[in-house]
Amino acid sequence: MTEKDKDIIKIKNNPKNIRFEFLDTVLKKAGFKARKPGSGSSHYTYKKGRSIFTIPKHSPVLICYVKKAVEFIEKEEKEK
């Protein structure tokens, strides 16, 4: 089991207390490219293949964004 897989399991077990920096690292390990927000915005955009989604930079990250990120990671893994 890779470190990325362990991180995804950790996120699934407790999606309530995930810091933005940790989620950002996991997404980058999964191959997503991050685009930093422009001036006046706090939303990071992640893209890999056809998958594109946005997460606001807040810690802890809201559960709905954490679940969405895990969903996109797993979707991309299945498409390999």
Secondary structure, 3 states (H helix, E strand, C coil): CCHHHHHHHHHHHCHHHCCHHHHHHHHHHCCCEEECCCCCCCEEEEEECCEEEEEECCCCCCHHHHHHHHHHHHHHHHCC
